[in-house]
Amino acid sequence: MDSVNEGTEGRGSMWDLDQKLDQPMDEEAGKLKNAYREKKYSTLLLLRLAFQSLGVVYGDLGTSPLYVFFNTFPHGVKDPDDVIGALSLIIYSLTLVPLLKYVFIVCRANDNGQGGTFALYSLLCRHANVNTIPNRHRTDEDLTTYSRFKLQDKSFASKTRQWLENHSSRKNSLLLLVLVGTCMVIGDGILTPAISVLSASGGIKVDHPNLSNDVVVLVAVVILVGLFSLQHYGTDKVGWLFAPIVLLWFLMIGGIGAFNIWKYDSSVLKAFSPVYLYRYLKGGGKDGWTSLGGIMLSITGTEALFADLAHFPVLAVQIAFTVIVFPCLLLAYSGQAAYLVNHQDHVEDAFYHSIPDSIYWPVFIIATLAAIVASQATITATFSIIKQALALGCFPRVKVVHTSKKFLGQVYIPDINWILMVLCIAVTAGFRNQNQIGNAYGTAVVIVMLATTFLMILIMLLVWRWHWILVLIFTGLSLLVELTYFSAVLFKIDQGGWVPLVIAAAFLIVMVVWHYGTVKRYEFEMHSKVSMAWILGLGPSLGLVRVPGIGLVYTELASGVPSIFSHFITNLPAIHSVVVFVCVKYLPVYTVPEDERFLVKRIGPKNFHMFRCVARYGYKDLHKKDDDFEKKLFHNLFMFVRLESMMEGCTDSEEYSSSIYGQQTAESRDCFLDNGSTIMSEFEHTIESGDSIVPANSPLRQVHFRPRSSGQASSQNEVDELDFLNSCRDSGVVHILGNTVVKARKDSRLYKRIAVDYIYAFLRKICREHSVIFNVPHESLLNVGQVFYV
């Protein structure tokens, strides 16, 4: 009686409408729903947003000219033609990967403005049942932010979806791919500040050649400590400076590049011909092939471009790249190549050597600021993607702080911030040069790109429903470029490329073990939940003394009575007069609108005074640490009682619909309709069957309410129950939290015992308690523990 019963036979008009809401949207409905959410931007506003996107999206990509040529030729330039060939590779890499693949294709796969690997995974979870935690419910699909399309049964996309859904190993492999990409983005958050700040600081040695390298490293470390120490302030207060700094940076490097082309050698422009690319790869041998690892650094920041997409419209990002970023980067690299053709011994710090003396120090200052902005963008993206992983049950519970009241996605995670700072300083001080950090950086970026390519294949098939030939062309071109670069970075694993692999492996173990424990705990709750027949057999008193007050029982189940409740009532002599099962549930959407967040249902007959409340959040939402959550929970509970009383006075569903819809907004109608259908279904006797509660006399018959001559009895019942709930609330609210301890069986294999009994147990010990997350005062907290063996 606490879950929504399924079935289609014998339903009235209201049931038919509810059934329509259950079904996945057809194509036209999906288009209407998406069109409703899309914003129309004026030309002036679009240009303003394009300007602002420079500081958030393109900082990392824009600082690449600081270190690309040195990492491409770490042992010096042997032949001027090699510089032309390398420039040709840079030009076509920038064209194929950032411009064509990411800006014009991948950015279109954003989840309502949110980018990154987890945003792609959320899109897939909505269009296919690939979520490894089986908490999906039909009411989730009624959210305005939840959009998916119905696939034709015999289409290639439908067959792909069935292929994914039929085996749990494929779902796990998909999640593992997402986690690998996520871990590499975290590695990117460590390596980007290291190489950007160290490269910018290296400009000091150009003007002071006798200066020790230790001083450069020390300056970089001081900047990094300051950068990470200021993270808790967020970027909201200083973010307005980012766009002007990055715009000035792009204009300066583009202008310097154009000046160097005119001054030194305009013939480098022949690198736009792919002939020189072919000659470079053909005649370079092994050294030429491994140098691709350095050339690949010209497209680093491309993945951060997608992860930092934030709330900028795709068109604004495209305008910024095509008008400012792309031309300025081409001029900057061409200008450096023109300088290197005539100064082959200046390959180290080639960017600073190519700057005219009269503007050297202004450029150095802007370069340092641009490196800080690039680092800030990557760190923010790391916080954001860990928040997404946390919401989807793939990362231990850590403190998440919102740093902006205007932007939903700007968060700060203190624990992760200090871990990133320590690792970043260790990499900077340990390697002490751009080359080895560059090798590590390239390895991380190319693996993230490969993960994005494989996820985009599924997005194109299941979400966009492209023809398989177009998908094949996209896949072939992407893998041709990325696997080529991947083969080159493999040669540099022993020259610093092992760093992101070690970092990613450590985070991957944490995320996989935590997710495994989370899934096992959920499965334990699902398979051991209490039978409704047993609850009904206890009677209204539940076999205990009902004391005044409200007990909020927190559970991970969105349906069914958790086993912890039976554990509670069999070990304690009393239970509260009102029991509310609270489930905080995260969905594969970026946000859940406030007026659609809570779902309230009644469990059992009225005199049991038992309810269920499901609080739904998106991966960008933050569970606030204040009394707001409890107030909204009780507000929705009282609203449900009023709604239920109104329905009892109705003779049919049409009268109910007209009376309620006249008072409520369009956005909340679906929620009320869901509550209404739940109420009607729950007046029938039920039995427990498997993982859900089904009616004993299935298929469902239509439920008719007894017409009343007046609304007095209904109103009196409503007032009585509301008064009862208010008096219980005044008597006190107790928060009952379950503490399920997961342990490995004695006959388990060694790796399983290590993962569960040591790693998972350690992570649970150091992560935040549920009581802290929900801000439960200690005097109102009751922990109920149980042990579960896997």
Order of alpha helices (4+ residues) and beta strands (2+ residues): alpha-alpha-alpha-alpha-alpha-alpha-alpha-alpha-alpha-alpha-alpha-alpha-alpha-alpha-alpha-alpha-alpha-alpha-alpha-alpha-beta-beta-alpha-alpha-alpha-alpha-alpha-beta-alpha-beta-beta-beta-alpha-alpha-alpha-beta-beta-alpha-beta-alpha-alpha-alpha-beta
